[in-house]
Amino acid sequence: MKKINGEANILAVGAAKDFGIPKFILISVHDYNLPSFLLSSGYFTGKRKAESEVLSKYPNSGVVLRPGFIYGKRKVDGFEIPLDLIGEPLERLLNATENLTKPLSSLPASDLLLAPPVSVDDVAFAVVNAVVDDDVFGVFTIEQIKEAAAQVRV
């Protein structure tokens, strides 16, 4: 996981910079409040190393999106998996109960259950916003992804 999520992305960032690409957008992972032994796994360390590379090579234009669970329709081997049937109602529920669940957010690993899902459309619109607006750069949380998406959603 460290190779795919870290090293491969680091190579992509370097290649983009070498070819003069003016902006790099990385879709990473939400900053979960997990115990350190879980955050030191290859998946999370790879993602964070790739994020660091984007932000160091593109300090004034690099974008790191940190969504949690991304939902939408997904095809695997020709079969459609409707992740939106779970993600959309869960997102609405968590948004509606945010004031009640916020005190629980300090509990270790609580955001595995309490971080709202993000629609694939919101992630895509946030990317479009980052591409077309030179003033958009830096690290984006789940809420900031949704705000960025709303700026270009038609």
MDTraj code that builds the backbone (N, CA, C; nanometers):
import mdtraj as md
import numpy as np

residues = "MET LYS LYS ILE ASN GLY GLU ALA ASN ILE LEU ALA VAL GLY ALA ALA LYS ASP PHE GLY ILE PRO LYS PHE ILE LEU ILE SER VAL HIS ASP TYR ASN LEU PRO SER PHE LEU LEU SER SER GLY TYR PHE THR GLY LYS ARG LYS ALA GLU SER GLU VAL LEU SER LYS TYR PRO ASN SER GLY VAL VAL LEU ARG PRO GLY PHE ILE TYR GLY LYS ARG LYS VAL ASP GLY PHE GLU ILE PRO LEU ASP LEU ILE GLY GLU PRO LEU GLU ARG LEU LEU ASN ALA THR GLU ASN LEU THR LYS PRO LEU SER SER LEU PRO ALA SER ASP LEU LEU LEU ALA PRO PRO VAL SER VAL ASP ASP VAL ALA PHE ALA VAL VAL ASN ALA VAL VAL ASP ASP ASP VAL PHE GLY VAL PHE THR ILE GLU GLN ILE LYS GLU ALA ALA ALA GLN VAL ARG VAL".split()
xyz = np.array([
    [0.0818, -0.1201, 0.0000],
    [0.0000, 0.0000, 0.0000],
    [0.0863, 0.1267, 0.0000],
    [0.1974, 0.1202, 0.0701],
    [0.2857, 0.2371, 0.0753],
    [0.3413, 0.2681, -0.0638],
    [0.3679, 0.1626, -0.1410],
    [0.4239, 0.1815, -0.2751],
    [0.3216, 0.2486, -0.3674],
    [0.1991, 0.1988, -0.3657],
    [0.0949, 0.2529, -0.4538],
    [0.0509, 0.3921, -0.4086],
    [0.0210, 0.4067, -0.2794],
    [-0.0329, 0.5335, -0.2289],
    [0.0727, 0.6391, -0.2037],
    [0.1964, 0.5975, -0.1883],
    [0.3033, 0.6929, -0.1624],
    [0.3988, 0.7069, -0.2783],
    [0.4779, 0.6046, -0.2997],
    [0.5864, 0.6130, -0.3976],
    [0.5373, 0.6413, -0.5393],
    [0.4304, 0.5761, -0.5816],
    [0.3791, 0.5992, -0.7173],
    [0.3307, 0.7436, -0.7333],
    [0.2626, 0.7939, -0.6320],
    [0.2156, 0.9333, -0.6377],
    [0.3310, 1.0318, -0.6318],
    [0.4332, 1.0011, -0.5536],
    [0.5512, 1.0879, -0.5457],
    [0.6197, 1.0953, -0.6817],
    [0.6292, 0.9821, -0.7496],
    [0.6864, 0.9815, -0.8849],
    [0.6011, 1.0651, -0.9807],
    [0.4694, 1.0546, -0.9673],
    [0.3795, 1.1324, -1.0538],
    [0.3952, 1.2821, -1.0288],
    [0.4085, 1.3208, -0.9026],
    [0.4278, 1.4624, -0.8692],
    [0.5582, 1.5132, -0.9299],
    [0.6651, 1.4354, -0.9146],
    [0.7948, 1.4748, -0.9704],
    [0.7916, 1.4869, -1.1212],
    [0.7271, 1.3904, -1.1867],
    [0.7178, 1.3940, -1.3329],
    [0.6370, 1.5155, -1.3785],
    [0.5271, 1.5432, -1.3106],
    [0.4451, 1.6596, -1.3466],
    [0.5256, 1.7884, -1.3322],
    [0.5998, 1.7987, -1.2240],
    [0.6816, 1.9185, -1.2010],
    [0.7890, 1.9310, -1.3090],
    [0.8556, 1.8190, -1.3412],
    [0.9603, 1.8195, -1.4438],
    [0.9071, 1.8621, -1.5805],
    [0.7817, 1.8290, -1.6099],
    [0.7229, 1.8641, -1.7391],
    [0.6528, 2.0000, -1.7372],
    [0.6661, 2.0723, -1.6271],
    [0.6121, 2.2075, -1.6209],
    [0.4630, 2.2176, -1.5961],
    [0.4029, 2.1114, -1.5465],
    [0.2600, 2.1162, -1.5143],
    [0.2421, 2.2149, -1.3983],
    [0.1549, 2.3149, -1.4124],
    [0.1476, 2.4225, -1.3125],
    [0.0750, 2.3882, -1.1823],
    [-0.0034, 2.2814, -1.1814],
    [-0.0818, 2.2492, -1.0624],
    [-0.0936, 2.0985, -1.0506],
    [-0.0917, 2.0486, -0.9270],
    [-0.1100, 1.9054, -0.9035],
    [-0.2201, 1.8896, -0.7996],
    [-0.3159, 1.8020, -0.8291],
    [-0.4275, 1.7762, -0.7379],
    [-0.4222, 1.6296, -0.6978],
    [-0.4133, 1.6056, -0.5679],
    [-0.4055, 1.4704, -0.5125],
    [-0.5309, 1.4416, -0.4320],
    [-0.5931, 1.3286, -0.4596],
    [-0.7042, 1.2839, -0.3760],
    [-0.6448, 1.1894, -0.2730],
    [-0.6472, 1.2327, -0.1494],
    [-0.5830, 1.1599, -0.0410],
    [-0.6889, 1.0934, 0.0465],
    [-0.6757, 1.1065, 0.1767],
    [-0.7683, 1.0417, 0.2697],
    [-0.7914, 1.1341, 0.3889],
    [-0.9102, 1.1283, 0.4425],
    [-0.9469, 1.2067, 0.5613],
    [-0.8455, 1.1825, 0.6731],
    [-0.8231, 1.2841, 0.7519],
    [-0.7288, 1.2757, 0.8635],
    [-0.7994, 1.2119, 0.9836],
    [-0.8158, 1.0797, 0.9768],
    [-0.8872, 1.0065, 1.0812],
    [-0.8122, 1.0123, 1.2135],
    [-0.8868, 1.0191, 1.3224],
    [-0.8261, 1.0210, 1.4554],
    [-0.8034, 0.8780, 1.5065],
    [-0.7278, 0.8040, 1.4293],
    [-0.6986, 0.6641, 1.4618],
    [-0.5765, 0.6542, 1.5523],
    [-0.5636, 0.5426, 1.6236],
    [-0.4416, 0.5207, 1.7022],
    [-0.3190, 0.5188, 1.6105],
    [-0.2058, 0.5612, 1.6637],
    [-0.0845, 0.5761, 1.5820],
    [-0.0411, 0.4459, 1.5160],
    [-0.0658, 0.3317, 1.5799],
    [-0.0237, 0.2062, 1.5176],
    [-0.1011, 0.1789, 1.3895],
    [-0.2225, 0.2297, 1.3786],
    [-0.2981, 0.2151, 1.2541],
    [-0.2564, 0.3199, 1.1511],
    [-0.2285, 0.4405, 1.1989],
    [-0.1867, 0.5470, 1.1070],
    [-0.0477, 0.5226, 1.0501],
    [0.0283, 0.4336, 1.1125],
    [0.1624, 0.4037, 1.0614],
    [0.1599, 0.2927, 0.9568],
    [0.0406, 0.2480, 0.9179],
    [0.0311, 0.1466, 0.8128],
    [0.0720, 0.2075, 0.6790],
    [0.1035, 0.1238, 0.5841],
    [0.1496, 0.1691, 0.4532],
    [0.0529, 0.2605, 0.3820],
    [-0.0768, 0.2338, 0.3961],
    [-0.1773, 0.3159, 0.3286],
    [-0.1679, 0.4612, 0.3746],
    [-0.1751, 0.4822, 0.5056],
    [-0.1758, 0.6187, 0.5585],
    [-0.0399, 0.6865, 0.5448],
    [0.0685, 0.6148, 0.5702],
    [0.2007, 0.6786, 0.5565],
    [0.2284, 0.7118, 0.4105],
    [0.1861, 0.6250, 0.3199],
    [0.2027, 0.6534, 0.1770],
    [0.1260, 0.7773, 0.1355],
    [0.0004, 0.7873, 0.1793],
    [-0.0816, 0.9047, 0.1463],
    [-0.0177, 1.0328, 0.2002],
    [0.0303, 1.0298, 0.3251],
    [0.0885, 1.1504, 0.3852],
    [0.2195, 1.1900, 0.3168],
    [0.2997, 1.0918, 0.2762],
    [0.4234, 1.1244, 0.2035],
    [0.3908, 1.1877, 0.0685],
    [0.2895, 1.1353, 0.0013],
    [0.2479, 1.1936, -0.1266],
    [0.1958, 1.3360, -0.1064],
    [0.1195, 1.3573, 0.0000],
    [0.0711, 1.4922, 0.0309],
    [0.1881, 1.5883, 0.0510],
    [0.2865, 1.5458, 0.1280],
    [0.4037, 1.6306, 0.1542],
    [0.4750, 1.6671, 0.0254],
    [0.4842, 1.5707, -0.0650],
    [0.5509, 1.5954, -0.1932],
    [0.4739, 1.6988, -0.2757],
    [0.3418, 1.6849, -0.2805],
    [0.2593, 1.7817, -0.3541],
    [0.2786, 1.9214, -0.2966],
    [0.2713, 1.9322, -0.1646],
    [0.2788, 2.0641, -0.1009],
    [0.4182, 2.1247, -0.1073],
    [0.5222, 2.0405, -0.1147],
    [0.6577, 2.0963, -0.1254],
    [0.6923, 2.1338, -0.2689],
    [0.6482, 2.0544, -0.3664],
    [0.6776, 2.0853, -0.5067],
    [0.5839, 2.1922, -0.5629],
    [0.4653, 2.2021, -0.5063],
    [0.3643, 2.2977, -0.5528],
    [0.3114, 2.3790, -0.4340],
    [0.3967, 2.4583, -0.3692],
    [0.3537, 2.5278, -0.2469],
    [0.2415, 2.6300, -0.2670],
    [0.2313, 2.6873, -0.3859],
    [0.1290, 2.7893, -0.4108],
    [0.0224, 2.7462, -0.5103],
    [0.0223, 2.6174, -0.5452],
    [-0.0794, 2.5710, -0.6394],
    [-0.1237, 2.4270, -0.6146],
    [-0.0510, 2.3520, -0.5337],
    [-0.0869, 2.2125, -0.5082],
    [-0.2133, 2.2004, -0.4253],
    [-0.2927, 2.0994, -0.4577],
    [-0.4193, 2.0764, -0.3879],
    [-0.4217, 1.9330, -0.3369],
    [-0.4563, 1.9183, -0.2098],
    [-0.4735, 1.7866, -0.1486],
    [-0.6168, 1.7795, -0.0976],
    [-0.6952, 1.6901, -0.1553],
    [-0.8325, 1.6690, -0.1099],
    [-0.8320, 1.5504, -0.0142],
    [-0.8935, 1.5673, 0.1022],
    [-0.8977, 1.4613, 0.2036],
    [-1.0414, 1.4169, 0.2315],
    [-1.1021, 1.3462, 0.1362],
    [-1.2369, 1.2948, 0.1623],
    [-1.2309, 1.1711, 0.2515],
    [-1.3444, 1.1391, 0.3098],
    [-1.3581, 1.0120, 0.3800],
    [-1.4115, 0.9105, 0.2801],
    [-1.5183, 0.8444, 0.3184],
    [-1.5849, 0.7480, 0.2311],
    [-1.6457, 0.8231, 0.1132],
    [-1.6069, 0.7852, -0.0078],
    [-1.6612, 0.8466, -0.1292],
    [-1.7694, 0.7542, -0.1834],
    [-1.8874, 0.8100, -0.2055],
    [-1.9961, 0.7275, -0.2570],
    [-2.0410, 0.7751, -0.3941],
    [-2.1049, 0.6850, -0.4628],
    [-2.1577, 0.7070, -0.5964],
    [-2.1842, 0.5695, -0.6550],
    [-2.1977, 0.5612, -0.7826],
    [-2.2131, 0.4300, -0.8464],
    [-2.0751, 0.3822, -0.8889],
    [-2.0460, 0.2568, -0.8616],
    [-1.9148, 0.2017, -0.8944],
    [-1.9343, 0.0716, -0.9708],
    [-1.8557, 0.0552, -1.0750],
    [-1.8622, -0.0697, -1.1513],
    [-1.7393, -0.1532, -1.1225],
    [-1.7633, -0.2786, -1.0899],
    [-1.6563, -0.3745, -1.0653],
    [-1.6879, -0.4986, -1.1469],
    [-1.5996, -0.5313, -1.2390],
    [-1.6186, -0.6481, -1.3256],
    [-1.7564, -0.6490, -1.3924],
    [-1.8005, -0.5320, -1.4368],
    [-1.9267, -0.5217, -1.5077],
    [-2.0492, -0.5108, -1.4183],
    [-2.0316, -0.5237, -1.2884],
    [-2.1436, -0.5124, -1.1950],
    [-2.1417, -0.3751, -1.1291],
    [-2.2587, -0.3154, -1.1225],
    [-2.2688, -0.1840, -1.0597],
    [-2.2954, -0.1996, -0.9102],
    [-2.2137, -0.1315, -0.8310],
    [-2.2311, -0.1312, -0.6857],
    [-2.2832, 0.0071, -0.6478],
    [-2.4077, 0.0144, -0.6025],
    [-2.4677, 0.1454, -0.5728],
    [-2.4293, 0.1965, -0.4333],
    [-2.3069, 0.2447, -0.4200],
    [-2.2598, 0.2951, -0.2912],
    [-2.3397, 0.4163, -0.2449],
    [-2.4071, 0.4819, -0.3394],
    [-2.4876, 0.5983, -0.3034],
    [-2.6095, 0.5608, -0.2195],
    [-2.6532, 0.4347, -0.2270],
    [-2.7669, 0.3920, -0.1455],
    [-2.7334, 0.3936, 0.0033],
    [-2.6058, 0.3816, 0.0347],
    [-2.5601, 0.3895, 0.1737],
    [-2.5065, 0.5299, 0.2023],
    [-2.4223, 0.5795, 0.1132],
    [-2.3517, 0.7049, 0.1374],
    [-2.4398, 0.8270, 0.1469],
    [-2.5359, 0.8402, 0.0567],
    [-2.6182, 0.9618, 0.0560],
    [-2.7044, 0.9745, 0.1817],
    [-2.7794, 0.8698, 0.2213],
    [-2.8571, 0.8831, 0.3455],
    [-2.7680, 0.9021, 0.4685],
    [-2.6533, 0.8358, 0.4701],
    [-2.5617, 0.8502, 0.5832],
    [-2.5077, 0.9928, 0.5913],
    [-2.4745, 1.0496, 0.4762],
    [-2.4270, 1.1885, 0.4735],
    [-2.5344, 1.2824, 0.5288],
    [-2.6577, 1.2638, 0.4851],
    [-2.7676, 1.3487, 0.5329],
    [-2.7898, 1.3318, 0.6833],
    [-2.7861, 1.2081, 0.7300],
    [-2.8052, 1.1811, 0.8724],
    [-2.6952, 1.2465, 0.9557],
    [-2.5704, 1.2282, 0.9140],
    [-2.4586, 1.2847, 0.9901],
    [-2.4587, 1.4371, 0.9865],
    [-2.4983, 1.4948, 0.8747],
    [-2.5086, 1.6411, 0.8678],
    [-2.6206, 1.6925, 0.9587],
    [-2.7325, 1.6194, 0.9625],
    [-2.8464, 1.6612, 1.0446],
    [-2.8183, 1.6466, 1.1939],
    [-2.7339, 1.5518, 1.2304],
    [-2.7056, 1.5257, 1.3726],
    [-2.5683, 1.5774, 1.4149],
    [-2.5095, 1.6626, 1.3338],
    [-2.3728, 1.7100, 1.3607],
    [-2.3588, 1.7722, 1.4997],
    [-2.4557, 1.8522, 1.5413],
    [-2.4471, 1.9158, 1.6732],
    [-2.4506, 1.8135, 1.7863],
    [-2.5191, 1.7026, 1.7650],
    [-2.5255, 1.5976, 1.8672],
    [-2.3993, 1.5125, 1.8695],
    [-2.3420, 1.4883, 1.7529],
    [-2.2266, 1.3974, 1.7447],
    [-2.0925, 1.4676, 1.7611],
    [-2.0900, 1.5994, 1.7481],
    [-1.9630, 1.6734, 1.7573],
    [-1.8869, 1.6447, 1.8872],
    [-1.9526, 1.6383, 2.0040],
    [-1.8784, 1.6080, 2.1270],
    [-1.8085, 1.4715, 2.1246],
    [-1.8576, 1.3808, 2.0426],
    [-1.7971, 1.2475, 2.0342],
    [-1.6717, 1.2457, 1.9476],
    [-1.6476, 1.3526, 1.8729],
    [-1.5377, 1.3534, 1.7762],
    [-1.4000, 1.3442, 1.8403],
    [-1.3906, 1.3706, 1.9695],
    [-1.2599, 1.3597, 2.0354],
    [-1.2268, 1.2162, 2.0758],
    [-1.3235, 1.1278, 2.0683],
    [-1.2978, 0.9873, 2.1021],
    [-1.2135, 0.9229, 1.9927],
    [-1.1133, 0.8435, 2.0306],
    [-1.0284, 0.7787, 1.9294],
    [-1.1115, 0.6966, 1.8306],
    [-1.0817, 0.7136, 1.7051],
    [-1.1433, 0.6408, 1.5930],
    [-1.2909, 0.6738, 1.5723],
    [-1.3443, 0.7720, 1.6442],
    [-1.4863, 0.8047, 1.6313],
    [-1.5224, 0.8522, 1.4914],
    [-1.4292, 0.9174, 1.4249],
    [-1.4650, 0.9697, 1.2930],
    [-1.4709, 0.8619, 1.1855],
    [-1.4333, 0.7393, 1.2185],
    [-1.4599, 0.6299, 1.1248],
    [-1.6102, 0.6179, 1.1029],
    [-1.6862, 0.6467, 1.2079],
    [-1.8320, 0.6407, 1.1987],
    [-1.8960, 0.7777, 1.1787],
    [-1.8282, 0.8835, 1.2230],
    [-1.8913, 1.0153, 1.2255],
    [-1.8469, 1.1109, 1.1151],
    [-1.7403, 1.0791, 1.0441],
    [-1.6986, 1.1649, 0.9322],
    [-1.7982, 1.1448, 0.8182],
    [-1.8617, 1.2517, 0.7719],
    [-1.9637, 1.2334, 0.6689],
    [-1.9044, 1.1859, 0.5366],
    [-1.9753, 1.0965, 0.4697],
    [-1.9323, 1.0553, 0.3361],
    [-1.9368, 1.1737, 0.2401],
    [-1.8681, 1.1599, 0.1274],
    [-1.8634, 1.2642, 0.0248],
    [-1.9026, 1.2003, -0.1081],
    [-1.9912, 1.2655, -0.1801],
    [-2.0308, 1.2101, -0.3098],
    [-1.9162, 1.2241, -0.4094],
    [-1.9084, 1.1305, -0.4999],
    [-1.8053, 1.1359, -0.6032],
    [-1.8220, 1.2626, -0.6863],
    [-1.9461, 1.3090, -0.7006],
    [-1.9705, 1.4337, -0.7738],
    [-1.9076, 1.5528, -0.7022],
    [-1.9189, 1.5566, -0.5689],
    [-1.8571, 1.6665, -0.4941],
    [-1.7053, 1.6641, -0.5075],
    [-1.6468, 1.5458, -0.5034],
    [-1.5015, 1.5359, -0.5213],
    [-1.4638, 1.5858, -0.6611],
    [-1.5388, 1.5430, -0.7616],
    [-1.5098, 1.5849, -0.8993],
    [-1.5259, 1.7359, -0.9163],
    [-1.6325, 1.7929, -0.8613],
    [-1.6529, 1.9382, -0.8718],
    [-1.5451, 2.0151, -0.7963],
    [-1.4990, 1.9620, -0.6833],
    [-1.3896, 2.0277, -0.6103],
    [-1.2622, 2.0272, -0.6941],
    [-1.2382, 1.9183, -0.7664],
    [-1.1222, 1.9113, -0.8560],
    [-1.1367, 2.0152, -0.9669],
    [-1.2545, 2.0235, -1.0262],
    [-1.2780, 2.1231, -1.1316],
    [-1.2530, 2.2635, -1.0772],
    [-1.3031, 2.2916, -0.9586],
    [-1.2819, 2.4223, -0.8965],
    [-1.1327, 2.4504, -0.8816],
    [-1.0576, 2.3510, -0.8373],
    [-0.9128, 2.3686, -0.8197],
    [-0.8422, 2.3908, -0.9531],
    [-0.8895, 2.3254, -1.0575],
    [-0.8268, 2.3401, -1.1891],
    [-0.8496, 2.4799, -1.2456],
    [-0.9702, 2.5310, -1.2319],
    [-1.0034, 2.6581, -1.2973],
    [-0.9707, 2.7817, -1.2134],
    [-0.9474, 2.7649, -1.0840],
    [-0.9222, 2.8800, -0.9966],
    [-0.7804, 2.8733, -0.9403],
    [-0.6956, 2.9643, -0.9851],
    [-0.5562, 2.9663, -0.9393],
    [-0.5428, 2.9983, -0.7909],
    [-0.6455, 3.0562, -0.7315],
    [-0.6410, 3.0887, -0.5890],
    [-0.6762, 2.9700, -0.5001],
    [-0.7117, 2.8576, -0.5613],
    [-0.7456, 2.7374, -0.4850],
    [-0.6214, 2.6505, -0.4744],
    [-0.5712, 2.6348, -0.3517],
    [-0.4586, 2.5448, -0.3262],
    [-0.4545, 2.5126, -0.1773],
    [-0.3797, 2.4088, -0.1422],
    [-0.3674, 2.3678, -0.0025],
    [-0.4422, 2.2389, 0.0256],
    [-0.4625, 2.2126, 0.1537],
    [-0.5276, 2.0899, 0.1998],
    [-0.6751, 2.1184, 0.2260],
    [-0.7627, 2.0317, 0.1742],
    [-0.9067, 2.0483, 0.1873],
    [-0.9668, 1.9350, 0.2696],
    [-1.0374, 1.9721, 0.3758],
    [-1.1092, 1.8755, 0.4590],
    [-1.2384, 1.8345, 0.3885],
    [-1.3119, 1.7446, 0.4502],
    [-1.4398, 1.7006, 0.3936],
    [-1.5317, 1.8205, 0.3704],
    [-1.5468, 1.9039, 0.4707],
    [-1.6354, 2.0204, 0.4585],
    [-1.5857, 2.1162, 0.3500],
    [-1.4558, 2.1384, 0.3434],
    [-1.4003, 2.2285, 0.2418],
    [-1.4157, 2.1716, 0.1009],
    [-1.4114, 2.0398, 0.0873],
    [-1.4361, 1.9764, -0.0432],
    [-1.5780, 2.0091, -0.0885],
    [-1.6732, 1.9951, 0.0033],
    [-1.8132, 2.0235, -0.0306],
    [-1.8328, 2.1715, -0.0649],
    [-1.7654, 2.2598, 0.0080],
    [-1.7751, 2.4036, -0.0209],
    [-1.7149, 2.4362, -0.1576],
    [-1.6002, 2.3768, -0.1885],
    [-1.5361, 2.4000, -0.3185],
    [-1.6239, 2.3478, -0.4314],
    [-1.6876, 2.2338, -0.4090],
    [-1.7769, 2.1766, -0.5102],
    [-1.8963, 2.2678, -0.5344],
    [-1.9501, 2.3239, -0.4282],
    [-2.0683, 2.4102, -0.4401],
    [-2.0400, 2.5340, -0.5244],
    [-1.9155, 2.5773, -0.5285],
    [-1.8806, 2.6970, -0.6052],
    [-1.8881, 2.6752, -0.7560],
    [-1.8788, 2.5514, -0.8011],
    [-1.8833, 2.5263, -0.9459],
    [-2.0005, 2.4376, -0.9878],
    [-2.0730, 2.3860, -0.8913],
    [-2.1871, 2.2980, -0.9217],
    [-2.2925, 2.3768, -0.9983],
    [-2.3459, 2.3160, -1.1008],
    [-2.4454, 2.3840, -1.1833],
    [-2.5843, 2.3388, -1.1498],
])
top = md.Topology()
chain = top.add_chain()
for i, resn in enumerate(residues, 1):
    res = top.add_residue(resn, chain, resSeq=i)
    for name in ("N", "CA", "C"):
        top.add_atom(name, md.element.get_by_symbol(name[0]), res)
traj = md.Trajectory(xyz[None], top)
